[in-house]
């Protein structure tokens, strides 16, 4: 029996103030980080895929990922959990129910690949891969929806760790970007 596909949320609403350019639109090879995330999620049969972004990036992100639902967090400075909550509410609305599991992919934590996802999809609890740290397989959806927007998932959820392919990458500064090239 084929497993039901797992939905995914790509978080791409950060201000990127240290980097000086939108992380979602940073090129890695011949594709942007947001396009790469969406491609690998789609190849891993994740659907639907929802991207949460900020107002000024909405059009560019939509152009980079035509087969996804792009939603805007009007107040991204209130925190990543707030963006995640907007994505989860859109997903629940899209599916007509609360999913059991969702893959959460911050666009700037790009050291994962399809094998990382495959390892995570074997799990049934909140799980993140070592060493890449992302994506996060989220199972406590109701709990996340009840958290304050600025709260940290790490401090509020029990997250299991599994060994999975990938590397720890965080695109935050011009130096991180140079290392990517």
Residue, then its C-alpha position, 0 to 999 in steps of 0.5 A: x500500500x502506498x503511504x499517503x503523501x505528507x504535506x509540507x510547509x516551506x518557511x520563507x518569510x524572514x527579513x534576511x537583514x544580515x544577508x542583505x537579500x531574500x534567502x528564498x531567492x538566493x541562487x544555489x547552482x541554477x535554482x533558488x533556495x525556494x525552488x530547490x526546496x519545493x522540487x525536492x519535496x515534490x519529488x518526495x511526493x509531499x503534497x500539498x506544499x505551502x510556502x509562507x512568505x512576506x508581502x514583498x516577496x509574494x510575487x517572486x516566490x509564486x513565480x519560483x514555485x508555480x505548483x504550490x500554495x503561497x500564503x503571506x504572513x503579514x507580520x513575519x517579525x513576530x517570529x517563525x512560529x507565527x509563520x508556521x501557524x499561518x502555514x498550518x492554518x492554510x494547510x488545514x483549510x486546504x485539506x479540510x482536516x488537520x493532517x497527522x504529520x507535516x514536514x516543516x522546511x525553513x528555506x535557509x536551512x538547506x542541507x537536506x536532500x530526498x534521503x533526509x525526507x525519506x528517513x523522516x517519513x518513517x517516523x511518527x513523532x516530532x523528529x529532526x535529522x542529525x546532522x542537518x537539523x532540518x526539515x522537521x517532521x511535525x506531529x504535534x500540530x494542535x500544540x504548535x497552533x496553541x503556542x504564542x507566535x514568538x515562542x520557540x518550537x525547540x523549547x515547547x516540543x519534544x523533538x526526537x533526533x534521528x541520524x539521516x543524510x544531509x549536512x548542517x547549513x544555515x544561510x544567514x550571512x554573506x559568508x554563508x552564501x559564499x560557502x554555498x557557491 
